[in-house]
Amino acid sequence: MWRIEGELDQPGTPYDRRAAVYDRLVRSPLYNRVAWSTSPDDYADFAAGAIASSSGPLLEVAAGSAAATAELHARSTRPTVLVDRSRPMLERAAQRIAAASRPGGQALPPHLRLVQADLFALPLPPHEFDTVLGLGLTHLIDDLPGLVTALRRQAASGGQIHLAGLVAETRRGRCYLQLLHRAKQVAEPRTAHQLHHALGQPGAFCTIGCMAYATVPAD
């Protein structure tokens, strides 16, 4: 089987109670096309590029259920830590990665660790990871400069931080983000321009529909 390291004082996030529904939506091509004018394949392609960018240790924060990354982690040999605040999400990630590793798999590959933790207070050694990956993350965070600072504490010198998140680039997407914000599920909606500025104007930055992708240097 597998072990989830760490134990937060609080049970996790609001997604703990909605893990199954959230998991289906994240993987749904129809939902992503209608709501965000994008595709789960785009998320997986971005993650694949991040995972292939180096051979050293990798940290995935806000890993959720590993909907876009399970097969990538199963095939990778990089020492990898997956972090999320939600234990039910990490359980789903473990099940998905184990199944991707081998049919009927009940164990994680030895290069993977699961840690339940707050990404702003990670119980990990600093400057340990050549690559930091955060998919579907930036629209959840109010303090993006603080996020970049926290992730740079984990990234090794010369490393890269790969971030993706929703932006208000279509009328429908903007309306959905505003609804989610009023429900206190996401931060205040941002445009791609606002996100680019908040991340310190990274050189590698693009959008596909309402999903923005950025690569921020560790130094």
MARMARTI-873790 format. One record per atom (N, C-alpha, C, O, CB): y, z, x; chain; residue number from 1. Coordinates in steps of 0.02 Angstrom, whole numbers, plus 50000, padded with zeros to 5 digits. Glycine has a CB too. Layout:
BEGIN
Y;Z;X;A;NUM
...
! end
This chain:
BEGIN
49940;50000;50042;A;1
50000;50000;50000;A;1
50062;50000;50044;A;1
50062;49973;50099;A;1
50000;50061;49952;A;1
50116;50030;50019;A;2
50177;50032;50057;A;2
50213;50097;50044;A;2
50199;50133;49997;A;2
50222;49972;50038;A;2
50260;50111;50089;A;3
50300;50172;50084;A;3
50373;50154;50080;A;3
50397;50112;50119;A;3
50286;50220;50143;A;3
50410;50184;50034;A;4
50482;50176;50031;A;4
50514;50237;50063;A;4
50508;50294;50039;A;4
50507;50167;49956;A;4
50549;50226;50118;A;5
50580;50280;50155;A;5
50645;50301;50120;A;5
50676;50262;50085;A;5
50594;50260;50227;A;5
50665;50363;50132;A;6
50728;50387;50105;A;6
50721;50410;50034;A;6
50676;50389;49997;A;6
50781;50334;50109;A;6
50765;50455;50014;A;7
50766;50479;49946;A;7
50836;50502;49930;A;7
50859;50553;49955;A;7
50715;50536;49935;A;7
50871;50464;49888;A;8
50939;50482;49870;A;8
50939;50541;49822;A;8
50892;50552;49784;A;8
50975;50422;49838;A;8
50994;50580;49825;A;9
51001;50636;49778;A;9
51004;50611;49706;A;9
50978;50643;49661;A;9
51064;50677;49795;A;9
51037;50553;49697;A;10
51040;50523;49631;A;10
50983;50473;49624;A;10
50958;50448;49675;A;10
51108;50489;49620;A;10
50960;50458;49563;A;11
50902;50415;49555;A;11
50911;50344;49578;A;11
50861;50310;49591;A;11
50881;50414;49484;A;11
50972;50320;49585;A;12
50982;50251;49607;A;12
51041;50220;49572;A;12
51096;50248;49575;A;12
50920;50210;49594;A;12
51032;50164;49541;A;13
51086;50127;49510;A;13
51070;50115;49437;A;13
51014;50128;49415;A;13
51098;50060;49546;A;13
51120;50091;49398;A;14
51105;50074;49329;A;14
51049;50022;49322;A;14
51017;50018;49270;A;14
51167;50048;49295;A;14
51037;49982;49375;A;15
50985;49932;49372;A;15
50915;49964;49371;A;15
50866;49930;49354;A;15
50990;49885;49431;A;15
50909;50028;49389;A;16
50844;50061;49386;A;16
50813;50053;49317;A;16
50753;50040;49311;A;16
50850;50135;49403;A;16
50853;50060;49265;A;17
50827;50057;49197;A;17
50821;49986;49171;A;17
50791;49974;49119;A;17
50872;50098;49150;A;17
50849;49938;49208;A;18
50848;49869;49184;A;18
50818;49822;49236;A;18
50833;49762;49237;A;18
50918;49846;49166;A;18
50776;49850;49280;A;19
50751;49810;49336;A;19
50714;49748;49313;A;19
50723;49695;49342;A;19
50705;49853;49379;A;19
50673;49754;49262;A;20
50633;49697;49240;A;20
50677;49641;49213;A;20
50667;49583;49229;A;20
50583;49718;49186;A;20
50727;49659;49171;A;21
50772;49609;49142;A;21
50813;49576;49197;A;21
50820;49515;49199;A;21
50818;49641;49090;A;21
50841;49617;49241;A;22
50882;49591;49296;A;22
50841;49543;49339;A;22
50865;49490;49360;A;22
50910;49648;49339;A;22
50778;49562;49352;A;23
50735;49521;49394;A;23
50724;49452;49363;A;23
50726;49402;49398;A;23
50667;49557;49404;A;23
50712;49450;49298;A;24
50702;49385;49264;A;24
50764;49342;49267;A;24
50760;49282;49278;A;24
50680;49396;49192;A;24
50823;49373;49256;A;25
50884;49334;49257;A;25
50899;49305;49325;A;25
50919;49247;49331;A;25
50942;49378;49234;A;25
50890;49344;49377;A;26
50904;49321;49445;A;26
50862;49260;49461;A;26
50885;49214;49496;A;26
50891;49377;49496;A;26
50800;49258;49437;A;27
50754;49203;49454;A;27
50757;49145;49404;A;27
50722;49095;49414;A;27
50683;49229;49457;A;27
50797;49150;49352;A;28
50797;49100;49299;A;28
50843;49041;49317;A;28
50903;49051;49322;A;28
50819;49131;49233;A;28
50816;48980;49326;A;29
50859;48922;49338;A;29
50906;48909;49280;A;29
50964;48890;49291;A;29
50816;48860;49351;A;29
50883;48918;49218;A;30
50925;48905;49160;A;30
50984;48953;49157;A;30
51041;48932;49148;A;30
50884;48910;49096;A;30
50971;49017;49165;A;31
51025;49066;49164;A;31
51075;49052;49219;A;31
51136;49053;49207;A;31
50997;49138;49172;A;31
51052;49040;49279;A;32
51098;49028;49334;A;32
51139;48964;49325;A;32
51198;48962;49343;A;32
51060;49025;49400;A;32
51108;48913;49297;A;33
51145;48851;49285;A;33
51198;48860;49231;A;33
51255;48839;49239;A;33
51096;48794;49266;A;33
51179;48892;49175;A;34
51225;48900;49119;A;34
51280;48949;49135;A;34
51339;48935;49122;A;34
51187;48922;49058;A;34
51262;49006;49163;A;35
51312;49058;49175;A;35
51355;49045;49237;A;35
51415;49056;49236;A;35
51278;49125;49182;A;35
51323;49022;49290;A;36
51358;49020;49355;A;36
51361;48951;49387;A;36
51386;48944;49443;A;36
51324;49067;49402;A;36
51335;48900;49354;A;37
51337;48831;49380;A;37
51305;48826;49449;A;37
51330;48791;49493;A;37
51409;48806;49383;A;37
51250;48861;49457;A;38
51216;48861;49522;A;38
51140;48868;49510;A;38
51117;48861;49454;A;38
51242;48918;49567;A;38
51102;48880;49563;A;39
51029;48881;49558;A;39
51000;48934;49604;A;39
51028;48947;49658;A;39
51000;48812;49576;A;39
50945;48967;49584;A;40
50912;49013;49630;A;40
50891;48981;49696;A;40
50886;49014;49747;A;40
50851;49043;49596;A;40
50878;48915;49695;A;41
50860;48881;49757;A;41
50916;48884;49808;A;41
50903;48887;49868;A;41
50842;48809;49743;A;41
50979;48884;49784;A;42
51035;48889;49830;A;42
51035;48957;49866;A;42
51049;48961;49926;A;42
51102;48880;49792;A;42
51020;49010;49829;A;43
51017;49077;49859;A;43
50963;49079;49913;A;43
50973;49105;49968;A;43
51005;49131;49806;A;43
50905;49051;49895;A;44
50849;49051;49943;A;44
50865;49010;50005;A;44
50847;49030;50060;A;44
50786;49023;49909;A;44
50900;48954;49997;A;45
50919;48913;50055;A;45
50966;48952;50101;A;45
50959;48949;50162;A;45
50952;48848;50032;A;45
51014;48987;50072;A;46
51061;49027;50113;A;46
51023;49081;50150;A;46
51033;49092;50210;A;46
51117;49057;50069;A;46
50978;49116;50114;A;47
50939;49169;50146;A;47
50895;49141;50201;A;47
50887;49172;50254;A;47
50896;49205;50094;A;47
50865;49082;50189;A;48
50822;49051;50240;A;48
50862;49037;50304;A;48
50836;49046;50359;A;48
50791;48987;50212;A;48
50923;49013;50296;A;49
50965;49000;50354;A;49
50980;49063;50393;A;49
50980;49063;50455;A;49
51029;48967;50334;A;49
50993;49118;50357;A;50
51007;49181;50390;A;50
50946;49207;50427;A;50
50951;49229;50484;A;50
51031;49234;50339;A;50
50888;49203;50395;A;51
50827;49229;50426;A;51
50806;49186;50486;A;51
50778;49212;50534;A;51
50770;49230;50375;A;51
50821;49121;50483;A;52
50803;49077;50538;A;52
50854;49077;50595;A;52
50844;49045;50646;A;52
50795;49006;50513;A;52
50909;49114;50586;A;53
50964;49110;50635;A;53
50949;49147;50700;A;53
50984;49136;50749;A;53
51026;49139;50604;A;53
50899;49189;50700;A;54
50883;49228;50760;A;54
50810;49252;50755;A;54
50779;49243;50703;A;54
50932;49288;50770;A;54
50785;49281;50808;A;55
50717;49309;50806;A;55
50717;49385;50812;A;55
50664;49417;50808;A;55
50675;49280;50863;A;55
50777;49414;50820;A;56
50782;49487;50828;A;56
50782;49523;50761;A;56
50772;49493;50709;A;56
50844;49504;50866;A;56
50794;49589;50763;A;57
50791;49630;50702;A;57
50840;49606;50649;A;57
50896;49584;50664;A;57
50806;49702;50719;A;57
50817;49611;50586;A;58
50857;49588;50529;A;58
50862;49644;50478;A;58
50813;49680;50465;A;58
50825;49525;50496;A;58
50920;49652;50449;A;59
50933;49701;50395;A;59
50954;49663;50333;A;59
51003;49626;50335;A;59
50987;49753;50417;A;59
50919;49674;50278;A;60
50942;49648;50213;A;60
50964;49706;50170;A;60
50924;49750;50153;A;60
50886;49607;50177;A;60
51029;49707;50153;A;61
51056;49760;50111;A;61
51060;49735;50039;A;61
51063;49675;50026;A;61
51126;49782;50136;A;61
51061;49783;49992;A;62
51059;49765;49920;A;62
51004;49715;49908;A;62
51014;49664;49875;A;62
51128;49737;49897;A;62
50945;49729;49936;A;63
50890;49681;49935;A;63
50862;49671;49865;A;63
50831;49619;49852;A;63
50835;49704;49981;A;63
50872;49719;49820;A;64
50848;49712;49752;A;64
50773;49701;49751;A;64
50736;49736;49786;A;64
50882;49655;49718;A;64
50750;49654;49710;A;65
50679;49640;49703;A;65
50654;49586;49750;A;65
50598;49563;49743;A;65
50663;49621;49631;A;65
50696;49565;49797;A;66
50679;49511;49844;A;66
50660;49447;49808;A;66
50616;49410;49829;A;66
50621;49533;49889;A;66
50694;49435;49752;A;67
50679;49375;49711;A;67
50686;49311;49750;A;67
50647;49265;49743;A;67
50723;49373;49649;A;67
50738;49307;49793;A;68
50750;49246;49831;A;68
50722;49249;49902;A;68
50720;49198;49936;A;68
50824;49233;49835;A;68
50698;49308;49923;A;69
50681;49316;49994;A;69
50609;49336;50007;A;69
50588;49338;50065;A;69
50725;49366;50025;A;69
50570;49350;49955;A;70
50502;49377;49966;A;70
50460;49330;50009;A;70
50430;49352;50058;A;70
50468;49389;49900;A;70
50456;49266;49991;A;71
50415;49220;50030;A;71
50443;49211;50100;A;71
50404;49203;50147;A;71
50412;49153;49994;A;71
50508;49213;50107;A;72
50538;49206;50173;A;72
50519;49265;50218;A;72
50501;49256;50276;A;72
50615;49201;50168;A;72
50523;49326;50190;A;73
50504;49385;50229;A;73
50429;49385;50244;A;73
50408;49407;50298;A;73
50523;49449;50191;A;73
50390;49361;50197;A;74
50317;49359;50209;A;74
50299;49312;50266;A;74
50252;49325;50303;A;74
50281;49337;50145;A;74
50337;49257;50273;A;75
50322;49208;50326;A;75
50355;49227;50392;A;75
50332;49206;50446;A;75
50346;49139;50305;A;75
50408;49265;50389;A;76
50445;49283;50450;A;76
50406;49333;50491;A;76
50365;49371;50466;A;76
50514;49311;50432;A;76
50421;49334;50556;A;77
50393;49386;50600;A;77
50447;49432;50627;A;77
50434;49474;50669;A;77
50355;49354;50658;A;77
50508;49424;50603;A;78
50563;49465;50627;A;78
50555;49537;50604;A;78
50538;49549;50546;A;78
50630;49437;50602;A;78
50567;49586;50648;A;79
50570;49656;50625;A;79
50625;49662;50572;A;79
50683;49647;50586;A;79
50582;49705;50685;A;79
50608;49685;50512;A;80
50653;49680;50455;A;80
50654;49746;50416;A;80
50602;49776;50403;A;80
50634;49623;50409;A;80
50714;49767;50398;A;81
50723;49825;50354;A;81
50757;49800;50290;A;81
50810;49768;50293;A;81
50765;49881;50388;A;81
50727;49815;50232;A;82
50756;49800;50167;A;82
50783;49864;50137;A;82
50747;49914;50131;A;82
50704;49766;50120;A;82
50847;49864;50118;A;83
50880;49923;50091;A;83
50905;49910;50021;A;83
50932;49856;50007;A;83
50938;49946;50137;A;83
50897;49958;49977;A;84
50928;49955;49910;A;84
50935;50027;49885;A;84
50898;50071;49905;A;84
50885;49912;49861;A;84
50984;50037;49840;A;85
50992;50103;49809;A;85
50938;50116;49757;A;85
50924;50174;49741;A;85
51061;50110;49778;A;85
50909;50064;49729;A;86
50863;50070;49673;A;86
50790;50069;49697;A;86
50767;50020;49725;A;86
50875;50013;49623;A;86
50755;50124;49685;A;87
50684;50127;49703;A;87
50642;50078;49661;A;87
50598;50046;49689;A;87
50658;50198;49694;A;87
50654;50072;49594;A;88
50615;50022;49557;A;88
50624;49951;49583;A;88
50577;49912;49583;A;88
50635;50024;49484;A;88
50685;49934;49605;A;89
50695;49868;49634;A;89
50655;49860;49698;A;89
50625;49807;49709;A;89
50770;49857;49648;A;89
50654;49911;49741;A;90
50616;49907;49803;A;90
50541;49903;49789;A;90
50505;49869;49826;A;90
50632;49967;49847;A;90
50518;49937;49737;A;91
50448;49931;49718;A;91
50431;49859;49700;A;91
50379;49832;49719;A;91
50431;49978;49659;A;91
50476;49827;49662;A;92
50466;49757;49644;A;92
50467;49712;49706;A;92
50428;49665;49712;A;92
50519;49734;49593;A;92
50513;49727;49752;A;93
50516;49688;49814;A;93
50451;49694;49852;A;93
50425;49644;49877;A;93
50575;49712;49858;A;93
50424;49755;49857;A;94
50362;49765;49893;A;94
50304;49727;49861;A;94
50265;49694;49896;A;94
50345;49840;49896;A;94
50299;49730;49795;A;95
50246;49694;49760;A;95
50252;49619;49771;A;95
50202;49584;49782;A;95
50249;49709;49685;A;95
50314;49593;49769;A;96
50324;49521;49776;A;96
50308;49498;49847;A;96
50277;49446;49857;A;96
50396;49502;49757;A;96
50330;49536;49897;A;97
50317;49517;49966;A;97
50243;49522;49982;A;97
50216;49478;50016;A;97
50358;49561;50015;A;97
50210;49575;49958;A;98
50138;49583;49970;A;98
50100;49525;49940;A;98
50054;49498;49971;A;98
50113;49650;49941;A;98
50118;49504;49879;A;99
50085;49448;49846;A;99
50098;49383;49882;A;99
50054;49340;49886;A;99
50107;49442;49773;A;99
50158;49375;49911;A;100
50174;49314;49948;A;100
50138;49312;50015;A;100
50127;49258;50043;A;100
50250;49309;49958;A;100
50120;49370;50041;A;101
50087;49373;50106;A;101
50015;49349;50102;A;101
49990;49315;50146;A;101
50089;49444;50134;A;101
49982;49368;50046;A;102
49913;49345;50035;A;102
49897;49355;49961;A;102
49922;49402;49930;A;102
49862;49384;50080;A;102
49855;49311;49932;A;103
49837;49318;49861;A;103
49807;49387;49847;A;103
49761;49409;49882;A;103
49788;49263;49841;A;103
49834;49420;49796;A;104
49809;49487;49780;A;104
49829;49540;49830;A;104
49800;49594;49831;A;104
49736;49485;49773;A;104
49878;49523;49873;A;105
49897;49569;49926;A;105
49922;49636;49900;A;105
49958;49639;49851;A;105
49951;49538;49968;A;105
49902;49689;49933;A;106
49921;49757;49914;A;106
49957;49794;49971;A;106
49968;49854;49968;A;106
49861;49796;49892;A;106
49974;49757;50024;A;107
50006;49789;50081;A;107
50062;49744;50107;A;107
50058;49682;50102;A;107
49955;49803;50137;A;107
50113;49775;50136;A;108
50167;49738;50166;A;108
50149;49716;50236;A;108
50110;49750;50270;A;108
50232;49780;50167;A;108
50176;49660;50260;A;109
50167;49641;50330;A;109
50195;49697;50375;A;109
50243;49730;50355;A;109
50201;49574;50346;A;109
50166;49708;50433;A;110
50187;49765;50475;A;110
50258;49761;50502;A;110
50284;49812;50526;A;110
50140;49770;50533;A;110
50290;49702;50499;A;111
50358;49697;50525;A;111
50410;49719;50475;A;111
50470;49715;50490;A;111
50371;49626;50548;A;111
50390;49740;50415;A;112
50438;49756;50362;A;112
50440;49831;50347;A;112
50389;49865;50346;A;112
50420;49718;50298;A;112
50502;49856;50335;A;113
50513;49924;50310;A;113
50556;49921;50248;A;113
50598;49877;50241;A;113
50546;49969;50365;A;113
50544;49968;50202;A;114
50585;49975;50141;A;114
50620;50043;50144;A;114
50589;50094;50157;A;114
50542;49969;50077;A;114
50686;50042;50132;A;115
50725;50104;50136;A;115
50770;50109;50075;A;115
50809;50063;50061;A;115
50767;50106;50201;A;115
50766;50164;50038;A;116
50812;50177;49984;A;116
50872;50214;50013;A;116
50866;50269;50039;A;116
50778;50219;49926;A;116
50931;50182;50009;A;117
50990;50212;50039;A;117
51053;50178;50012;A;117
51050;50124;49983;A;117
50987;50206;50116;A;117
51109;50212;50022;A;118
51175;50184;50007;A;118
51196;50143;50067;A;118
51195;50167;50124;A;118
51227;50242;49992;A;118
51215;50081;50056;A;119
51232;50037;50113;A;119
51294;50061;50150;A;119
51305;50039;50207;A;119
51243;49966;50089;A;119
51335;50105;50120;A;120
51392;50133;50155;A;120
51374;50195;50195;A;120
51416;50223;50231;A;120
51448;50150;50106;A;120
51312;50217;50191;A;121
51289;50276;50228;A;121
51216;50265;50248;A;121
51172;50303;50229;A;121
51297;50342;50186;A;121
51204;50213;50287;A;122
51136;50194;50304;A;122
51106;50241;50356;A;122
51139;50256;50406;A;122
51134;50122;50329;A;122
51045;50265;50345;A;123
51012;50310;50392;A;123
50977;50271;50448;A;123
50918;50282;50461;A;123
50962;50355;50356;A;123
51014;50226;50479;A;124
50985;50181;50529;A;124
51028;50184;50592;A;124
51088;50196;50588;A;124
50980;50108;50502;A;124
50998;50172;50650;A;125
51037;50171;50712;A;125
51090;50116;50710;A;125
51078;50063;50682;A;125
50991;50161;50773;A;125
51149;50129;50738;A;126
51202;50078;50738;A;126
51187;50020;50785;A;126
51150;50028;50834;A;126
51269;50109;50756;A;126
51216;49963;50769;A;127
51214;49903;50812;A;127
51143;49884;50832;A;127
51130;49867;50889;A;127
51256;49915;50874;A;127
51098;49886;50783;A;128
51027;49874;50795;A;128
51004;49805;50774;A;128
50951;49782;50795;A;128
50987;49926;50759;A;128
51044;49770;50731;A;129
51018;49710;50698;A;129
51056;49647;50719;A;129
51118;49645;50717;A;129
51022;49719;50622;A;129
51018;49597;50739;A;130
51049;49533;50757;A;130
51077;49498;50695;A;130
51126;49461;50700;A;130
50997;49488;50791;A;130
51047;49509;50637;A;131
51067;49477;50575;A;131
51070;49529;50520;A;131
51024;49570;50512;A;131
51019;49419;50556;A;131
51124;49527;50480;A;132
51129;49567;50420;A;132
51138;49519;50362;A;132
51180;49474;50364;A;132
51189;49619;50424;A;132
51099;49529;50309;A;133
51100;49484;50251;A;133
51114;49525;50188;A;133
51084;49577;50176;A;133
51033;49446;50245;A;133
51161;49500;50147;A;134
51175;49530;50082;A;134
51183;49477;50029;A;134
51236;49446;50024;A;134
51238;49575;50086;A;134
51131;49464;49990;A;135
51133;49413;49937;A;135
51157;49444;49872;A;135
51138;49501;49855;A;135
51063;49381;49928;A;135
51199;49408;49835;A;136
51221;49433;49770;A;136
51255;49500;49776;A;136
51245;49544;49734;A;136
51163;49438;49723;A;136
51295;49509;49828;A;137
51322;49575;49845;A;137
51397;49582;49834;A;137
51419;49631;49805;A;137
51306;49591;49915;A;137
51436;49533;49857;A;138
51508;49545;49862;A;138
51541;49558;49795;A;138
51591;49594;49792;A;138
51541;49485;49894;A;138
51514;49531;49739;A;139
51546;49543;49674;A;139
51532;49613;49648;A;139
51559;49633;49596;A;139
51521;49491;49624;A;139
51489;49651;49683;A;140
51475;49720;49662;A;140
51520;49770;49695;A;140
51522;49829;49676;A;140
51403;49736;49677;A;140
51558;49749;49746;A;141
51594;49795;49790;A;141
51669;49789;49780;A;141
51697;49734;49783;A;141
51576;49782;49863;A;141
51702;49846;49768;A;142
51775;49846;49763;A;142
51807;49840;49832;A;142
51854;49801;49841;A;142
51799;49910;49729;A;142
51782;49877;49881;A;143
51812;49881;49947;A;143
51776;49834;49995;A;143
51731;49855;50031;A;143
51810;49954;49974;A;143
51795;49771;49995;A;144
51760;49723;50038;A;144
51775;49732;50112;A;144
51730;49726;50153;A;144
51778;49653;50017;A;144
51838;49747;50132;A;145
51848;49763;50203;A;145
51805;49822;50226;A;145
51779;49823;50281;A;145
51921;49778;50217;A;145
51798;49872;50182;A;146
51755;49929;50198;A;146
51682;49908;50204;A;146
51645;49934;50246;A;146
51761;49983;50146;A;146
51661;49861;50161;A;147
51592;49835;50166;A;147
51581;49801;50233;A;147
51531;49814;50266;A;147
51579;49786;50109;A;147
51627;49758;50253;A;148
51620;49723;50317;A;148
51617;49773;50375;A;148
51577;49766;50421;A;148
51679;49673;50328;A;148
51659;49824;50372;A;149
51659;49876;50424;A;149
51592;49911;50427;A;149
51564;49922;50481;A;149
51715;49927;50412;A;149
51565;49929;50368;A;150
51500;49964;50366;A;150
51444;49921;50393;A;150
51401;49946;50429;A;150
51484;49985;50294;A;150
51444;49857;50377;A;151
51391;49813;50401;A;151
51399;49797;50475;A;151
51349;49787;50510;A;151
51390;49749;50360;A;151
51461;49794;50498;A;152
51470;49783;50570;A;152
51445;49842;50610;A;152
51427;49834;50669;A;152
51545;49771;50585;A;152
51444;49902;50581;A;153
51415;49959;50616;A;153
51341;49950;50629;A;153
51313;49978;50676;A;153
51427;50023;50576;A;153
51308;49910;50587;A;154
51236;49899;50595;A;154
51220;49838;50637;A;154
51165;49832;50664;A;154
51204;49892;50527;A;154
51267;49792;50642;A;155
51255;49728;50676;A;155
51262;49735;50752;A;155
51308;49769;50776;A;155
51301;49674;50650;A;155
51218;49702;50788;A;156
51222;49701;50860;A;156
51279;49655;50883;A;156
51299;49610;50846;A;156
51155;49677;50891;A;156
51304;49667;50943;A;157
51356;49624;50970;A;157
51331;49552;50973;A;157
51275;49538;50996;A;157
51378;49648;51041;A;157
51372;49506;50949;A;158
51353;49436;50947;A;158
51314;49417;50886;A;158
51296;49359;50877;A;158
51315;49419;51007;A;158
51299;49466;50843;A;159
51261;49452;50783;A;159
51303;49423;50727;A;159
51363;49411;50735;A;159
51227;49515;50759;A;159
51271;49413;50669;A;160
51306;49383;50612;A;160
51289;49420;50548;A;160
51234;49447;50540;A;160
51288;49309;50606;A;160
51338;49421;50503;A;161
51330;49451;50437;A;161
51335;49396;50386;A;161
51386;49362;50381;A;161
51384;49507;50424;A;161
51282;49386;50348;A;162
51279;49332;50298;A;162
51286;49364;50228;A;162
51243;49404;50208;A;162
51212;49292;50304;A;162
51338;49345;50192;A;163
51353;49376;50128;A;163
51360;49324;50074;A;163
51387;49269;50086;A;163
51417;49418;50132;A;163
51337;49340;50014;A;164
51345;49296;49956;A;164
51363;49338;49896;A;164
51342;49396;49890;A;164
51280;49255;49943;A;164
51402;49309;49851;A;165
51421;49344;49790;A;165
51456;49298;49741;A;165
51479;49244;49760;A;165
51465;49404;49806;A;165
51460;49320;49679;A;166
51490;49280;49626;A;166
51566;49281;49629;A;166
51596;49332;49645;A;166
51466;49304;49558;A;166
51595;49224;49614;A;167
51668;49217;49611;A;167
51687;49180;49547;A;167
51646;49145;49517;A;167
51695;49180;49674;A;167
51749;49189;49527;A;168
51773;49161;49463;A;168
51798;49090;49474;A;168
51858;49077;49473;A;168
51830;49206;49434;A;168
51751;49044;49484;A;169
51769;48975;49499;A;169
51762;48927;49440;A;169
51784;48870;49444;A;169
51727;48950;49555;A;169
51734;48950;49385;A;170
51731;48910;49324;A;170
51756;48954;49267;A;170
51757;49015;49271;A;170
51659;48883;49310;A;170
51776;48921;49213;A;171
51801;48960;49156;A;171
51747;49005;49128;A;171
51759;49063;49112;A;171
51828;48913;49102;A;171
51687;48977;49121;A;172
51632;49017;49093;A;172
51613;49074;49141;A;172
51603;49130;49119;A;172
51570;48972;49080;A;172
51609;49059;49205;A;173
51593;49110;49253;A;173
51644;49166;49254;A;173
51627;49225;49259;A;173
51587;49081;49322;A;173
51708;49147;49250;A;174
51761;49198;49248;A;174
51753;49243;49187;A;174
51762;49304;49192;A;174
51830;49164;49248;A;174
51737;49214;49129;A;175
51729;49253;49068;A;175
51670;49301;49075;A;175
51675;49359;49056;A;175
51718;49207;49007;A;175
51614;49277;49102;A;176
51556;49320;49111;A;176
51571;49377;49160;A;176
51552;49434;49147;A;176
51496;49278;49137;A;176
51605;49361;49214;A;177
51622;49414;49262;A;177
51668;49466;49231;A;177
51662;49525;49245;A;177
51654;49384;49324;A;177
51715;49443;49191;A;178
51759;49491;49158;A;178
51721;49536;49110;A;178
51735;49596;49105;A;178
51815;49454;49120;A;178
51672;49508;49074;A;179
51631;49549;49029;A;179
51590;49600;49069;A;179
51586;49658;49050;A;179
51583;49504;48988;A;179
51562;49578;49124;A;180
51523;49624;49166;A;180
51567;49678;49197;A;180
51546;49735;49205;A;180
51486;49585;49221;A;180
51628;49659;49214;A;181
51674;49708;49242;A;181
51693;49761;49190;A;181
51697;49820;49206;A;181
51738;49673;49268;A;181
51705;49739;49129;A;182
51722;49787;49076;A;182
51662;49834;49062;A;182
51671;49891;49042;A;182
51742;49750;49011;A;182
51602;49808;49073;A;183
51542;49849;49065;A;183
51528;49891;49128;A;183
51478;49927;49130;A;183
51482;49806;49049;A;183
51571;49887;49178;A;184
51566;49926;49240;A;184
51503;49909;49279;A;184
51473;49952;49311;A;184
51567;50000;49225;A;184
51484;49845;49276;A;185
51425;49822;49315;A;185
51445;49784;49377;A;185
51404;49776;49422;A;185
51382;49779;49271;A;185
51507;49760;49381;A;186
51531;49724;49440;A;186
51602;49746;49456;A;186
51635;49778;49415;A;186
51527;49647;49430;A;186
51625;49729;49515;A;187
51695;49742;49533;A;187
51741;49695;49495;A;187
51718;49650;49459;A;187
51704;49734;49610;A;187
51805;49704;49504;A;188
51853;49659;49472;A;188
51842;49588;49497;A;188
51837;49577;49558;A;188
51927;49682;49486;A;188
51838;49540;49452;A;189
51823;49471;49473;A;189
51873;49444;49524;A;189
51933;49459;49521;A;189
51822;49425;49413;A;189
51848;49405;49571;A;190
51889;49373;49622;A;190
51877;49298;49622;A;190
51823;49275;49604;A;190
51874;49403;49692;A;190
51927;49261;49642;A;191
51917;49190;49655;A;191
51888;49182;49725;A;191
51885;49230;49764;A;191
51985;49151;49649;A;191
51865;49122;49741;A;192
51839;49109;49808;A;192
51893;49121;49860;A;192
51879;49149;49914;A;192
51813;49037;49813;A;192
51955;49101;49845;A;193
52010;49112;49892;A;193
52020;49186;49905;A;193
52030;49207;49962;A;193
52075;49081;49865;A;193
52018;49227;49853;A;194
52027;49299;49861;A;194
51970;49330;49901;A;194
51981;49374;49942;A;194
52032;49333;49792;A;194
51909;49306;49888;A;195
51852;49332;49926;A;195
51858;49314;49999;A;195
51846;49356;50043;A;195
51787;49306;49897;A;195
51875;49252;50013;A;196
51883;49229;50082;A;196
51934;49273;50119;A;196
51922;49291;50177;A;196
51906;49155;50084;A;196
51988;49289;50087;A;197
52040;49331;50118;A;197
52013;49403;50128;A;197
52023;49432;50181;A;197
52104;49333;50075;A;197
51979;49430;50077;A;198
51955;49499;50081;A;198
51902;49508;50135;A;198
51895;49563;50162;A;198
51926;49520;50015;A;198
51865;49455;50151;A;199
51814;49459;50204;A;199
51843;49445;50273;A;199
51805;49441;50321;A;199
51759;49410;50189;A;199
51908;49439;50278;A;200
51939;49427;50343;A;200
51941;49354;50363;A;200
51945;49338;50422;A;200
51903;49464;50395;A;200
51937;49309;50313;A;201
51941;49237;50324;A;201
51888;49212;50373;A;201
51905;49183;50425;A;201
52011;49219;50349;A;201
51824;49222;50356;A;202
51770;49197;50400;A;202
51772;49122;50405;A;202
51791;49087;50357;A;202
51702;49220;50374;A;202
51752;49096;50462;A;203
51753;49023;50472;A;203
51702;48987;50430;A;203
51716;48933;50403;A;203
51742;49007;50544;A;203
51643;49016;50423;A;204
51590;48985;50383;A;204
51594;49012;50312;A;204
51577;49070;50299;A;204
51519;48999;50413;A;204
51616;48969;50266;A;205
51627;48992;50197;A;205
51622;48931;50151;A;205
51652;48879;50164;A;205
51696;49028;50189;A;205
51583;48938;50097;A;206
51579;48883;50048;A;206
51560;48912;49980;A;206
51539;48970;49975;A;206
51527;48830;50071;A;206
51569;48872;49929;A;207
51548;48892;49861;A;207
51504;48837;49832;A;207
51513;48778;49844;A;207
51610;48904;49816;A;207
51456;48859;49792;A;208
51416;48814;49750;A;208
51420;48843;49680;A;208
51390;48895;49666;A;208
51340;48807;49775;A;208
51456;48809;49636;A;209
51469;48839;49571;A;209
51508;48903;49579;A;209
51560;48904;49613;A;209
51404;48851;49532;A;209
51484;48956;49550;A;210
51518;49021;49554;A;210
51489;49067;49607;A;210
51504;49126;49609;A;210
51514;49056;49487;A;210
51447;49040;49651;A;211
51420;49081;49705;A;211
51453;49060;49771;A;211
51453;49002;49790;A;211
51344;49074;49710;A;211
51480;49110;49806;A;212
51513;49098;49870;A;212
51468;49124;49926;A;212
51435;49176;49919;A;212
51582;49132;49872;A;212
51468;49088;49982;A;213
51427;49105;50039;A;213
51472;49110;50101;A;213
51512;49066;50114;A;213
51371;49052;50049;A;213
51464;49164;50138;A;214
51506;49175;50197;A;214
51464;49201;50254;A;214
51416;49239;50244;A;214
51563;49225;50180;A;214
51482;49181;50315;A;215
51452;49208;50375;A;215
51507;49240;50417;A;215
51552;49206;50440;A;215
51413;49153;50414;A;215
51501;49305;50427;A;216
51553;49344;50461;A;216
51526;49366;50529;A;216
51470;49392;50533;A;216
51574;49406;50418;A;216
51564;49355;50583;A;217
51540;49377;50649;A;217
51539;49453;50653;A;217
51579;49487;50622;A;217
51585;49349;50705;A;217
51491;49478;50693;A;218
51484;49550;50701;A;218
51540;49580;50743;A;218
51555;49639;50736;A;218
51418;49566;50731;A;218
51570;49540;50786;A;219
51622;49566;50832;A;219
51691;49545;50808;A;219
51741;49563;50840;A;219
51609;49541;50904;A;219
! end
